[in-house]
């Protein structure tokens, strides 16, 4: 697991989101897209970019790298 992936998981914990919440949110987004991304690798990326958890989402990799990721934990 990368440091960025650990950050994403910690972000979810800090914002009271579970893995079930993540799966449900991505699934609902896929349904809302009427199958445009269903079962395709880009579904997660599109969900992350367009929706997140009701518009709330962790920092993108580049932003994280410039801030928290720079600390080298």
N, CA, C and O atoms as a Tripos MOL2 file, in Angstrom:
@<TRIPOS>MOLECULE
protein
  292   291    73     0     0
PROTEIN
NO_CHARGES

@<TRIPOS>ATOM
      1 N           0.8580   -1.1780    0.0000 N.3       1 UNK1
      2 CA          0.0000    0.0000    0.0000 C.3       1 UNK1
      3 C           0.9000    1.2360    0.0000 C.2       1 UNK1
      4 O           1.8640    1.3160    0.7620 O.2       1 UNK1
      5 N           0.5790    2.1780   -0.8470 N.am      2 UNK2
      6 CA          1.3770    3.4030   -0.9470 C.3       2 UNK2
      7 C           1.0000    4.3760    0.1730 C.2       2 UNK2
      8 O          -0.0280    4.2200    0.8310 O.2       2 UNK2
      9 N           1.8340    5.3590    0.3680 N.am      3 UNK3
     10 CA          1.5340    6.4010    1.3540 C.3       3 UNK3
     11 C           0.2730    7.1620    0.9670 C.2       3 UNK3
     12 O          -0.5160    7.5480    1.8300 O.2       3 UNK3
     13 N           0.0870    7.3740   -0.3240 N.am      4 UNK4
     14 CA         -1.1230    8.0780   -0.7680 C.3       4 UNK4
     15 C          -2.3690    7.2540   -0.4870 C.2       4 UNK4
     16 O          -3.3860    7.8010   -0.0610 O.2       4 UNK4
     17 N          -2.3080    5.9600   -0.7150 N.am      5 UNK5
     18 CA         -3.4500    5.0850   -0.4050 C.3       5 UNK5
     19 C          -3.7480    5.0890    1.0910 C.2       5 UNK5
     20 O          -4.9110    5.0820    1.4960 O.2       5 UNK5
     21 N          -2.7020    5.0990    1.9060 N.am      6 UNK6
     22 CA         -2.9040    5.1890    3.3570 C.3       6 UNK6
     23 C          -3.5670    6.5140    3.7160 C.2       6 UNK6
     24 O          -4.4510    6.5620    4.5710 O.2       6 UNK6
     25 N          -3.1390    7.5800    3.0640 N.am      7 UNK7
     26 CA         -3.7560    8.8940    3.2730 C.3       7 UNK7
     27 C          -5.2400    8.8510    2.9170 C.2       7 UNK7
     28 O          -6.0700    9.3650    3.6660 O.2       7 UNK7
     29 N          -5.5820    8.2400    1.7730 N.am      8 UNK8
     30 CA         -6.9890    8.1650    1.3640 C.3       8 UNK8
     31 C          -7.8190    7.4110    2.4040 C.2       8 UNK8
     32 O          -8.9210    7.8400    2.7470 O.2       8 UNK8
     33 N          -7.3030    6.3050    2.9000 N.am      9 UNK9
     34 CA         -8.0190    5.5470    3.9320 C.3       9 UNK9
     35 C          -8.1650    6.3610    5.2160 C.2       9 UNK9
     36 O          -9.2280    6.3680    5.8360 O.2       9 UNK9
     37 N          -7.0960    7.0420    5.6070 N.am     10 UNK10
     38 CA         -7.1780    7.8600    6.8210 C.3      10 UNK10
     39 C          -8.1580    9.0110    6.6250 C.2      10 UNK10
     40 O          -8.8780    9.3760    7.5540 O.2      10 UNK10
     41 N          -8.1910    9.5810    5.4270 N.am     11 UNK11
     42 CA         -9.1500   10.6550    5.1360 C.3      11 UNK11
     43 C         -10.5720   10.1310    5.3310 C.2      11 UNK11
     44 O         -11.4050   10.8070    5.9340 O.2      11 UNK11
     45 N         -10.8470    8.9380    4.8270 N.am     12 UNK12
     46 CA        -12.1820    8.3560    4.9900 C.3      12 UNK12
     47 C         -12.5030    8.1680    6.4680 C.2      12 UNK12
     48 O         -13.6080    8.4890    6.9030 O.2      12 UNK12
     49 N         -11.5620    7.6570    7.2390 N.am     13 UNK13
     50 CA        -11.7830    7.4590    8.6740 C.3      13 UNK13
     51 C         -12.0390    8.8030    9.3530 C.2      13 UNK13
     52 O         -12.9730    8.9340   10.1440 O.2      13 UNK13
     53 N         -11.2180    9.7890    9.0490 N.am     14 UNK14
     54 CA        -11.3560   11.1110    9.6700 C.3      14 UNK14
     55 C         -12.6850   11.7760    9.3350 C.2      14 UNK14
     56 O         -13.1680   12.6210   10.0900 O.2      14 UNK14
     57 N         -13.2740   11.3980    8.2080 N.am     15 UNK15
     58 CA        -14.5530   11.9790    7.7770 C.3      15 UNK15
     59 C         -15.7230   11.0100    7.9950 C.2      15 UNK15
     60 O         -16.8090   11.1980    7.4460 O.2      15 UNK15
     61 N         -15.4830    9.9770    8.8020 N.am     16 UNK16
     62 CA        -16.5130    8.9910    9.1800 C.3      16 UNK16
     63 C         -17.1070    8.2240    8.0050 C.2      16 UNK16
     64 O         -18.3030    7.9330    7.9950 O.2      16 UNK16
     65 N         -16.2810    7.8960    7.0150 N.am     17 UNK17
     66 CA        -16.7110    7.0520    5.9030 C.3      17 UNK17
     67 C         -16.0780    5.6750    6.0470 C.2      17 UNK17
     68 O         -14.8950    5.5500    6.3650 O.2      17 UNK17
     69 N         -16.8770    4.6530    5.8110 N.am     18 UNK18
     70 CA        -16.4040    3.2720    5.8800 C.3      18 UNK18
     71 C         -16.1440    2.7460    4.4680 C.2      18 UNK18
     72 O         -16.4500    3.4080    3.4770 O.2      18 UNK18
     73 N         -15.5790    1.5550    4.4000 N.am     19 UNK19
     74 CA        -15.4130    0.9150    3.0930 C.3      19 UNK19
     75 C         -16.7770    0.6320    2.4690 C.2      19 UNK19
     76 O         -16.9330    0.7290    1.2520 O.2      19 UNK19
     77 N         -17.7630    0.2840    3.2920 N.am     20 UNK20
     78 CA        -19.1280    0.1010    2.7730 C.3      20 UNK20
     79 C         -19.6500    1.3860    2.1470 C.2      20 UNK20
     80 O         -20.2830    1.3520    1.0920 O.2      20 UNK20
     81 N         -19.3840    2.5280    2.7990 N.am     21 UNK21
     82 CA        -19.7970    3.8200    2.2450 C.3      21 UNK21
     83 C         -19.1380    4.0640    0.8960 C.2      21 UNK21
     84 O         -19.7760    4.5540   -0.0360 O.2      21 UNK21
     85 N         -17.8600    3.7220    0.7960 N.am     22 UNK22
     86 CA        -17.1190    3.9020   -0.4560 C.3      22 UNK22
     87 C         -17.7370    3.0700   -1.5750 C.2      22 UNK22
     88 O         -18.0040    3.5810   -2.6630 O.2      22 UNK22
     89 N         -17.9600    1.8000   -1.3050 N.am     23 UNK23
     90 CA        -18.5240    0.9030   -2.3190 C.3      23 UNK23
     91 C         -19.9210    1.3600   -2.7260 C.2      23 UNK23
     92 O         -20.2490    1.3930   -3.9120 O.2      23 UNK23
     93 N         -20.7400    1.7110   -1.7360 N.am     24 UNK24
     94 CA        -22.1060    2.1610   -2.0300 C.3      24 UNK24
     95 C         -22.0940    3.4340   -2.8740 C.2      24 UNK24
     96 O         -22.8600    3.5600   -3.8290 O.2      24 UNK24
     97 N         -21.2250    4.3720   -2.5180 N.am     25 UNK25
     98 CA        -21.1640    5.6290   -3.2460 C.3      25 UNK25
     99 C         -20.7150    5.4220   -4.6990 C.2      25 UNK25
    100 O         -21.2770    6.0190   -5.6170 O.2      25 UNK25
    101 N         -19.7080    4.5790   -4.8990 N.am     26 UNK26
    102 CA        -19.2420    4.2980   -6.2570 C.3      26 UNK26
    103 C         -20.3230    3.5760   -7.0520 C.2      26 UNK26
    104 O         -20.5490    3.8920   -8.2200 O.2      26 UNK26
    105 N         -20.9890    2.6150   -6.4300 N.am     27 UNK27
    106 CA        -22.0630    1.8850   -7.1000 C.3      27 UNK27
    107 C         -23.1860    2.8360   -7.5140 C.2      27 UNK27
    108 O         -23.6500    2.7940   -8.6540 O.2      27 UNK27
    109 N         -23.6200    3.6890   -6.5920 N.am     28 UNK28
    110 CA        -24.6900    4.6390   -6.9000 C.3      28 UNK28
    111 C         -24.2880    5.5880   -8.0170 C.2      28 UNK28
    112 O         -25.1060    5.9290   -8.8720 O.2      28 UNK28
    113 N         -23.0330    6.0140   -8.0110 N.am     29 UNK29
    114 CA        -22.5430    6.8750   -9.0830 C.3      29 UNK29
    115 C         -22.6040    6.1450  -10.4240 C.2      29 UNK29
    116 O         -23.0140    6.7190  -11.4330 O.2      29 UNK29
    117 N         -22.1950    4.8860  -10.4270 N.am     30 UNK30
    118 CA        -22.2510    4.0860  -11.6520 C.3      30 UNK30
    119 C         -23.6700    3.9490  -12.1780 C.2      30 UNK30
    120 O         -23.8950    4.0160  -13.3860 O.2      30 UNK30
    121 N         -24.6210    3.7580  -11.2850 N.am     31 UNK31
    122 CA        -26.0290    3.6610  -11.6730 C.3      31 UNK31
    123 C         -26.4990    5.0020  -12.2260 C.2      31 UNK31
    124 O         -27.1880    5.0490  -13.2450 O.2      31 UNK31
    125 N         -26.1280    6.0930  -11.5550 N.am     32 UNK32
    126 CA        -26.5180    7.4250  -12.0180 C.3      32 UNK32
    127 C         -25.9610    7.7330  -13.4040 C.2      32 UNK32
    128 O         -26.5700    8.4800  -14.1700 O.2      32 UNK32
    129 N         -24.8130    7.1620  -13.7240 N.am     33 UNK33
    130 CA        -24.2110    7.3600  -15.0460 C.3      33 UNK33
    131 C         -24.8850    6.4880  -16.1010 C.2      33 UNK33
    132 O         -24.4930    6.4950  -17.2680 O.2      33 UNK33
    133 N         -25.8820    5.7500  -15.6880 N.am     34 UNK34
    134 CA        -26.6560    4.8770  -16.5690 C.3      34 UNK34
    135 C         -25.7630    3.9180  -17.3380 C.2      34 UNK34
    136 O         -25.9560    3.6750  -18.5290 O.2      34 UNK34
    137 N         -24.7830    3.3830  -16.6280 N.am     35 UNK35
    138 CA        -23.9440    2.3600  -17.2320 C.3      35 UNK35
    139 C         -22.8010    2.8800  -18.0760 C.2      35 UNK35
    140 O         -22.0620    2.0850  -18.6570 O.2      35 UNK35
    141 N         -22.6300    4.2030  -18.1610 N.am     36 UNK36
    142 CA        -21.5470    4.7410  -18.9800 C.3      36 UNK36
    143 C         -20.1840    4.2290  -18.5280 C.2      36 UNK36
    144 O         -19.2940    4.0200  -19.3530 O.2      36 UNK36
    145 N         -20.0180    4.0290  -17.2340 N.am     37 UNK37
    146 CA        -18.7330    3.5930  -16.7040 C.3      37 UNK37
    147 C         -18.8320    2.2470  -15.9910 C.2      37 UNK37
    148 O         -17.8240    1.7270  -15.5120 O.2      37 UNK37
    149 N         -20.0100    1.6920  -15.9180 N.am     38 UNK38
    150 CA        -20.2010    0.4560  -15.1650 C.3      38 UNK38
    151 C         -19.2450   -0.6210  -15.6440 C.2      38 UNK38
    152 O         -19.0820   -0.8380  -16.8450 O.2      38 UNK38
    153 N         -18.6210   -1.2830  -14.6990 N.am     39 UNK39
    154 CA        -17.7110   -2.4020  -14.9640 C.3      39 UNK39
    155 C         -16.4760   -1.9700  -15.7480 C.2      39 UNK39
    156 O         -15.8040   -2.8200  -16.3310 O.2      39 UNK39
    157 N         -16.1640   -0.7080  -15.7800 N.am     40 UNK40
    158 CA        -14.9910   -0.2420  -16.4940 C.3      40 UNK40
    159 C         -13.9770    0.3110  -15.5040 C.2      40 UNK40
    160 O         -14.3560    0.8600  -14.4690 O.2      40 UNK40
    161 N         -12.7070    0.1730  -15.8110 N.am     41 UNK41
    162 CA        -11.6580    0.6180  -14.8820 C.3      41 UNK41
    163 C         -11.7540    2.0950  -14.5050 C.2      41 UNK41
    164 O         -11.3430    2.4810  -13.4110 O.2      41 UNK41
    165 N         -12.2820    2.9090  -15.3840 N.am     42 UNK42
    166 CA        -12.3140    4.3420  -15.0850 C.3      42 UNK42
    167 C         -13.4650    4.7520  -14.1680 C.2      42 UNK42
    168 O         -13.5760    5.9330  -13.8370 O.2      42 UNK42
    169 N         -14.3130    3.8360  -13.7500 N.am     43 UNK43
    170 CA        -15.4410    4.1840  -12.8670 C.3      43 UNK43
    171 C         -14.9430    4.8510  -11.5990 C.2      43 UNK43
    172 O         -15.4570    5.9040  -11.2230 O.2      43 UNK43
    173 N         -13.9550    4.2680  -10.9280 N.am     44 UNK44
    174 CA        -13.4410    4.8570   -9.6910 C.3      44 UNK44
    175 C         -12.8880    6.2570   -9.9410 C.2      44 UNK44
    176 O         -13.1870    7.1850   -9.1900 O.2      44 UNK44
    177 N         -12.0890    6.4120  -10.9840 N.am     45 UNK45
    178 CA        -11.5130    7.7180  -11.2990 C.3      45 UNK45
    179 C         -12.5680    8.7600  -11.5980 C.2      45 UNK45
    180 O         -12.4490    9.9070  -11.1690 O.2      45 UNK45
    181 N         -13.5970    8.3760  -12.3270 N.am     46 UNK46
    182 CA        -14.6880    9.3070  -12.6360 C.3      46 UNK46
    183 C         -15.4710    9.6600  -11.3830 C.2      46 UNK46
    184 O         -15.8370   10.8180  -11.1780 O.2      46 UNK46
    185 N         -15.7290    8.6570  -10.5420 N.am     47 UNK47
    186 CA        -16.4280    8.9170   -9.2820 C.3      47 UNK47
    187 C         -15.6130    9.8880   -8.4310 C.2      47 UNK47
    188 O         -16.1510   10.8410   -7.8660 O.2      47 UNK47
    189 N         -14.3130    9.6330   -8.3510 N.am     48 UNK48
    190 CA        -13.4130   10.4670   -7.5630 C.3      48 UNK48
    191 C         -13.4210   11.9120   -8.0780 C.2      48 UNK48
    192 O         -13.4360   12.8590   -7.2920 O.2      48 UNK48
    193 N         -13.4100   12.0660   -9.3900 N.am     49 UNK49
    194 CA        -13.3730   13.3890  -10.0330 C.3      49 UNK49
    195 C         -14.7180   14.1130   -9.9770 C.2      49 UNK49
    196 O         -14.7670   15.3100   -9.6950 O.2      49 UNK49
    197 N         -15.8000   13.3970  -10.2440 N.am     50 UNK50
    198 CA        -17.1080   14.0190  -10.4230 C.3      50 UNK50
    199 C         -18.0040   14.0340   -9.1930 C.2      50 UNK50
    200 O         -18.8570   14.9120   -9.0650 O.2      50 UNK50
    201 N         -17.8250   13.0810   -8.2900 N.am     51 UNK51
    202 CA        -18.8230   12.9110   -7.2490 C.3      51 UNK51
    203 C         -18.2330   12.8480   -5.8520 C.2      51 UNK51
    204 O         -18.5270   13.6900   -5.0030 O.2      51 UNK51
    205 N         -17.4060   11.8530   -5.6220 N.am     52 UNK52
    206 CA        -16.9080   11.6340   -4.2710 C.3      52 UNK52
    207 C         -18.0580   11.3010   -3.3400 C.2      52 UNK52
    208 O         -19.0830   10.7690   -3.7680 O.2      52 UNK52
    209 N         -17.8860   11.6120   -2.0880 N.am     53 UNK53
    210 CA        -18.9260   11.3800   -1.0890 C.3      53 UNK53
    211 C         -19.8050   12.6300   -1.0240 C.2      53 UNK53
    212 O         -19.6230   13.4880   -0.1610 O.2      53 UNK53
    213 N         -20.7470   12.7150   -1.9390 N.am     54 UNK54
    214 CA        -21.6180   13.8930   -1.9680 C.3      54 UNK54
    215 C         -20.8470   15.1730   -2.2110 C.2      54 UNK54
    216 O         -21.1930   16.2200   -1.6630 O.2      54 UNK54
    217 N         -19.8110   15.1050   -3.0200 N.am     55 UNK55
    218 CA        -19.0030   16.2750   -3.3410 C.3      55 UNK55
    219 C         -17.7740   16.4340   -2.4630 C.2      55 UNK55
    220 O         -16.9470   17.3110   -2.7110 O.2      55 UNK55
    221 N         -17.6430   15.6060   -1.4490 N.am     56 UNK56
    222 CA        -16.5040   15.6680   -0.5370 C.3      56 UNK56
    223 C         -15.5210   14.5510   -0.8870 C.2      56 UNK56
    224 O         -15.9210   13.3940   -1.0100 O.2      56 UNK56
    225 N         -14.2460   14.8860   -1.0480 N.am     57 UNK57
    226 CA        -13.2670   13.8770   -1.4320 C.3      57 UNK57
    227 C         -11.8760   14.3290   -0.9700 C.2      57 UNK57
    228 O         -11.6370   15.5140   -0.7390 O.2      57 UNK57
    229 N         -10.9810   13.3680   -0.8450 N.am     58 UNK58
    230 CA         -9.6150   13.6490   -0.4460 C.3      58 UNK58
    231 C          -8.8970   14.4690   -1.5050 C.2      58 UNK58
    232 O          -9.3860   14.6140   -2.6260 O.2      58 UNK58
    233 N          -7.7390   15.0030   -1.1480 N.am     59 UNK59
    234 CA         -6.9290   15.7820   -2.0920 C.3      59 UNK59
    235 C          -6.4260   14.8690   -3.2090 C.2      59 UNK59
    236 O          -6.1200   13.7000   -2.9750 O.2      59 UNK59
    237 N          -6.3420   15.4100   -4.4210 N.am     60 UNK60
    238 CA         -5.7790   14.6340   -5.5260 C.3      60 UNK60
    239 C          -4.3030   14.3660   -5.2320 C.2      60 UNK60
    240 O          -3.7080   15.0000   -4.3600 O.2      60 UNK60
    241 N          -3.7340   13.4370   -5.9560 N.am     61 UNK61
    242 CA         -2.3470   13.0170   -5.6980 C.3      61 UNK61
    243 C          -1.3790   14.1980   -5.7650 C.2      61 UNK61
    244 O          -0.5260   14.3450   -4.8890 O.2      61 UNK61
    245 N          -1.4980   15.0290   -6.7780 N.am     62 UNK62
    246 CA         -0.5620   16.1510   -6.9420 C.3      62 UNK62
    247 C          -0.6550   17.1210   -5.7590 C.2      62 UNK62
    248 O           0.3680   17.5820   -5.2520 O.2      62 UNK62
    249 N          -1.8640   17.4240   -5.3270 N.am     63 UNK63
    250 CA         -2.0520   18.3230   -4.1900 C.3      63 UNK63
    251 C          -1.5130   17.6830   -2.9030 C.2      63 UNK63
    252 O          -0.8490   18.3430   -2.1030 O.2      63 UNK63
    253 N          -1.8060   16.3980   -2.7160 N.am     64 UNK64
    254 CA         -1.3040   15.6790   -1.5480 C.3      64 UNK64
    255 C           0.2250   15.6910   -1.5330 C.2      64 UNK64
    256 O           0.8400   15.9230   -0.4920 O.2      64 UNK64
    257 N           0.8300   15.4410   -2.6900 N.am     65 UNK65
    258 CA          2.2780   15.3810   -2.7930 C.3      65 UNK65
    259 C           2.9180   16.7220   -2.4260 C.2      65 UNK65
    260 O           3.9860   16.7520   -1.8160 O.2      65 UNK65
    261 N           2.2770   17.8160   -2.7890 N.am     66 UNK66
    262 CA          2.7990   19.1460   -2.4780 C.3      66 UNK66
    263 C           2.6350   19.5030   -1.0130 C.2      66 UNK66
    264 O           3.3330   20.3890   -0.5200 O.2      66 UNK66
    265 N           1.7370   18.8420   -0.3040 N.am     67 UNK67
    266 CA          1.4380   19.1840    1.0890 C.3      67 UNK67
    267 C           1.7900   18.0350    2.0250 C.2      67 UNK67
    268 O           2.9370   17.9060    2.4530 O.2      67 UNK67
    269 N           0.7990   17.1990    2.3440 N.am     68 UNK68
    270 CA          1.0220   16.1200    3.2960 C.3      68 UNK68
    271 C           2.0990   15.1350    2.8410 C.2      68 UNK68
    272 O           2.8930   14.6610    3.6530 O.2      68 UNK68
    273 N           2.1240   14.8310    1.5560 N.am     69 UNK69
    274 CA          3.0710   13.8620    1.0110 C.3      69 UNK69
    275 C           4.5150   14.3250    1.0890 C.2      69 UNK69
    276 O           5.4390   13.5120    1.0550 O.2      69 UNK69
    277 N           4.7000   15.5940    1.1910 N.am     70 UNK70
    278 CA          6.0410   16.1690    1.2420 C.3      70 UNK70
    279 C           6.7440   15.8300    2.5750 C.2      70 UNK70
    280 O           7.9710   15.8550    2.6630 O.2      70 UNK70
    281 N           5.9470   15.5160    3.5970 N.am     71 UNK71
    282 CA          6.4910   15.2660    4.9340 C.3      71 UNK71
    283 C           7.2930   13.9760    5.0070 C.2      71 UNK71
    284 O           8.1400   13.8260    5.8880 O.2      71 UNK71
    285 N           7.0390   13.0390    4.0910 N.am     72 UNK72
    286 CA          7.8240   11.8110    4.0340 C.3      72 UNK72
    287 C           7.5600   10.8130    5.1380 C.2      72 UNK72
    288 O           8.4520   10.0480    5.5040 O.2      72 UNK72
    289 N           6.3480   10.8050    5.6800 N.am     73 UNK73
    290 CA          5.9990    9.8640    6.7640 C.3      73 UNK73
    291 C           6.1670    8.4350    6.3330 C.2      73 UNK73
    292 O           5.9180    7.5210    7.1190 O.2      73 UNK73
@<TRIPOS>BOND
     1     1     2 1
     2     2     3 1
     3     3     4 2
     4     3     5 am
     5     5     6 1
     6     6     7 1
     7     7     8 2
     8     7     9 am
     9     9    10 1
    10    10    11 1
    11    11    12 2
    12    11    13 am
    13    13    14 1
    14    14    15 1
    15    15    16 2
    16    15    17 am
    17    17    18 1
    18    18    19 1
    19    19    20 2
    20    19    21 am
    21    21    22 1
    22    22    23 1
    23    23    24 2
    24    23    25 am
    25    25    26 1
    26    26    27 1
    27    27    28 2
    28    27    29 am
    29    29    30 1
    30    30    31 1
    31    31    32 2
    32    31    33 am
    33    33    34 1
    34    34    35 1
    35    35    36 2
    36    35    37 am
    37    37    38 1
    38    38    39 1
    39    39    40 2
    40    39    41 am
    41    41    42 1
    42    42    43 1
    43    43    44 2
    44    43    45 am
    45    45    46 1
    46    46    47 1
    47    47    48 2
    48    47    49 am
    49    49    50 1
    50    50    51 1
    51    51    52 2
    52    51    53 am
    53    53    54 1
    54    54    55 1
    55    55    56 2
    56    55    57 am
    57    57    58 1
    58    58    59 1
    59    59    60 2
    60    59    61 am
    61    61    62 1
    62    62    63 1
    63    63    64 2
    64    63    65 am
    65    65    66 1
    66    66    67 1
    67    67    68 2
    68    67    69 am
    69    69    70 1
    70    70    71 1
    71    71    72 2
    72    71    73 am
    73    73    74 1
    74    74    75 1
    75    75    76 2
    76    75    77 am
    77    77    78 1
    78    78    79 1
    79    79    80 2
    80    79    81 am
    81    81    82 1
    82    82    83 1
    83    83    84 2
    84    83    85 am
    85    85    86 1
    86    86    87 1
    87    87    88 2
    88    87    89 am
    89    89    90 1
    90    90    91 1
    91    91    92 2
    92    91    93 am
    93    93    94 1
    94    94    95 1
    95    95    96 2
    96    95    97 am
    97    97    98 1
    98    98    99 1
    99    99   100 2
   100    99   101 am
   101   101   102 1
   102   102   103 1
   103   103   104 2
   104   103   105 am
   105   105   106 1
   106   106   107 1
   107   107   108 2
   108   107   109 am
   109   109   110 1
   110   110   111 1
   111   111   112 2
   112   111   113 am
   113   113   114 1
   114   114   115 1
   115   115   116 2
   116   115   117 am
   117   117   118 1
   118   118   119 1
   119   119   120 2
   120   119   121 am
   121   121   122 1
   122   122   123 1
   123   123   124 2
   124   123   125 am
   125   125   126 1
   126   126   127 1
   127   127   128 2
   128   127   129 am
   129   129   130 1
   130   130   131 1
   131   131   132 2
   132   131   133 am
   133   133   134 1
   134   134   135 1
   135   135   136 2
   136   135   137 am
   137   137   138 1
   138   138   139 1
   139   139   140 2
   140   139   141 am
   141   141   142 1
   142   142   143 1
   143   143   144 2
   144   143   145 am
   145   145   146 1
   146   146   147 1
   147   147   148 2
   148   147   149 am
   149   149   150 1
   150   150   151 1
   151   151   152 2
   152   151   153 am
   153   153   154 1
   154   154   155 1
   155   155   156 2
   156   155   157 am
   157   157   158 1
   158   158   159 1
   159   159   160 2
   160   159   161 am
   161   161   162 1
   162   162   163 1
   163   163   164 2
   164   163   165 am
   165   165   166 1
   166   166   167 1
   167   167   168 2
   168   167   169 am
   169   169   170 1
   170   170   171 1
   171   171   172 2
   172   171   173 am
   173   173   174 1
   174   174   175 1
   175   175   176 2
   176   175   177 am
   177   177   178 1
   178   178   179 1
   179   179   180 2
   180   179   181 am
   181   181   182 1
   182   182   183 1
   183   183   184 2
   184   183   185 am
   185   185   186 1
   186   186   187 1
   187   187   188 2
   188   187   189 am
   189   189   190 1
   190   190   191 1
   191   191   192 2
   192   191   193 am
   193   193   194 1
   194   194   195 1
   195   195   196 2
   196   195   197 am
   197   197   198 1
   198   198   199 1
   199   199   200 2
   200   199   201 am
   201   201   202 1
   202   202   203 1
   203   203   204 2
   204   203   205 am
   205   205   206 1
   206   206   207 1
   207   207   208 2
   208   207   209 am
   209   209   210 1
   210   210   211 1
   211   211   212 2
   212   211   213 am
   213   213   214 1
   214   214   215 1
   215   215   216 2
   216   215   217 am
   217   217   218 1
   218   218   219 1
   219   219   220 2
   220   219   221 am
   221   221   222 1
   222   222   223 1
   223   223   224 2
   224   223   225 am
   225   225   226 1
   226   226   227 1
   227   227   228 2
   228   227   229 am
   229   229   230 1
   230   230   231 1
   231   231   232 2
   232   231   233 am
   233   233   234 1
   234   234   235 1
   235   235   236 2
   236   235   237 am
   237   237   238 1
   238   238   239 1
   239   239   240 2
   240   239   241 am
   241   241   242 1
   242   242   243 1
   243   243   244 2
   244   243   245 am
   245   245   246 1
   246   246   247 1
   247   247   248 2
   248   247   249 am
   249   249   250 1
   250   250   251 1
   251   251   252 2
   252   251   253 am
   253   253   254 1
   254   254   255 1
   255   255   256 2
   256   255   257 am
   257   257   258 1
   258   258   259 1
   259   259   260 2
   260   259   261 am
   261   261   262 1
   262   262   263 1
   263   263   264 2
   264   263   265 am
   265   265   266 1
   266   266   267 1
   267   267   268 2
   268   267   269 am
   269   269   270 1
   270   270   271 1
   271   271   272 2
   272   271   273 am
   273   273   274 1
   274   274   275 1
   275   275   276 2
   276   275   277 am
   277   277   278 1
   278   278   279 1
   279   279   280 2
   280   279   281 am
   281   281   282 1
   282   282   283 1
   283   283   284 2
   284   283   285 am
   285   285   286 1
   286   286   287 1
   287   287   288 2
   288   287   289 am
   289   289   290 1
   290   290   291 1
   291   291   292 2
@<TRIPOS>SUBSTRUCTURE
     1 UNK1         2 RESIDUE 1 A UNK
     2 UNK2         6 RESIDUE 1 A UNK
     3 UNK3        10 RESIDUE 1 A UNK
     4 UNK4        14 RESIDUE 1 A UNK
     5 UNK5        18 RESIDUE 1 A UNK
     6 UNK6        22 RESIDUE 1 A UNK
     7 UNK7        26 RESIDUE 1 A UNK
     8 UNK8        30 RESIDUE 1 A UNK
     9 UNK9        34 RESIDUE 1 A UNK
    10 UNK10       38 RESIDUE 1 A UNK
    11 UNK11       42 RESIDUE 1 A UNK
    12 UNK12       46 RESIDUE 1 A UNK
    13 UNK13       50 RESIDUE 1 A UNK
    14 UNK14       54 RESIDUE 1 A UNK
    15 UNK15       58 RESIDUE 1 A UNK
    16 UNK16       62 RESIDUE 1 A UNK
    17 UNK17       66 RESIDUE 1 A UNK
    18 UNK18       70 RESIDUE 1 A UNK
    19 UNK19       74 RESIDUE 1 A UNK
    20 UNK20       78 RESIDUE 1 A UNK
    21 UNK21       82 RESIDUE 1 A UNK
    22 UNK22       86 RESIDUE 1 A UNK
    23 UNK23       90 RESIDUE 1 A UNK
    24 UNK24       94 RESIDUE 1 A UNK
    25 UNK25       98 RESIDUE 1 A UNK
    26 UNK26      102 RESIDUE 1 A UNK
    27 UNK27      106 RESIDUE 1 A UNK
    28 UNK28      110 RESIDUE 1 A UNK
    29 UNK29      114 RESIDUE 1 A UNK
    30 UNK30      118 RESIDUE 1 A UNK
    31 UNK31      122 RESIDUE 1 A UNK
    32 UNK32      126 RESIDUE 1 A UNK
    33 UNK33      130 RESIDUE 1 A UNK
    34 UNK34      134 RESIDUE 1 A UNK
    35 UNK35      138 RESIDUE 1 A UNK
    36 UNK36      142 RESIDUE 1 A UNK
    37 UNK37      146 RESIDUE 1 A UNK
    38 UNK38      150 RESIDUE 1 A UNK
    39 UNK39      154 RESIDUE 1 A UNK
    40 UNK40      158 RESIDUE 1 A UNK
    41 UNK41      162 RESIDUE 1 A UNK
    42 UNK42      166 RESIDUE 1 A UNK
    43 UNK43      170 RESIDUE 1 A UNK
    44 UNK44      174 RESIDUE 1 A UNK
    45 UNK45      178 RESIDUE 1 A UNK
    46 UNK46      182 RESIDUE 1 A UNK
    47 UNK47      186 RESIDUE 1 A UNK
    48 UNK48      190 RESIDUE 1 A UNK
    49 UNK49      194 RESIDUE 1 A UNK
    50 UNK50      198 RESIDUE 1 A UNK
    51 UNK51      202 RESIDUE 1 A UNK
    52 UNK52      206 RESIDUE 1 A UNK
    53 UNK53      210 RESIDUE 1 A UNK
    54 UNK54      214 RESIDUE 1 A UNK
    55 UNK55      218 RESIDUE 1 A UNK
    56 UNK56      222 RESIDUE 1 A UNK
    57 UNK57      226 RESIDUE 1 A UNK
    58 UNK58      230 RESIDUE 1 A UNK
    59 UNK59      234 RESIDUE 1 A UNK
    60 UNK60      238 RESIDUE 1 A UNK
    61 UNK61      242 RESIDUE 1 A UNK
    62 UNK62      246 RESIDUE 1 A UNK
    63 UNK63      250 RESIDUE 1 A UNK
    64 UNK64      254 RESIDUE 1 A UNK
    65 UNK65      258 RESIDUE 1 A UNK
    66 UNK66      262 RESIDUE 1 A UNK
    67 UNK67      266 RESIDUE 1 A UNK
    68 UNK68      270 RESIDUE 1 A UNK
    69 UNK69      274 RESIDUE 1 A UNK
    70 UNK70      278 RESIDUE 1 A UNK
    71 UNK71      282 RESIDUE 1 A UNK
    72 UNK72      286 RESIDUE 1 A UNK
    73 UNK73      290 RESIDUE 1 A UNK
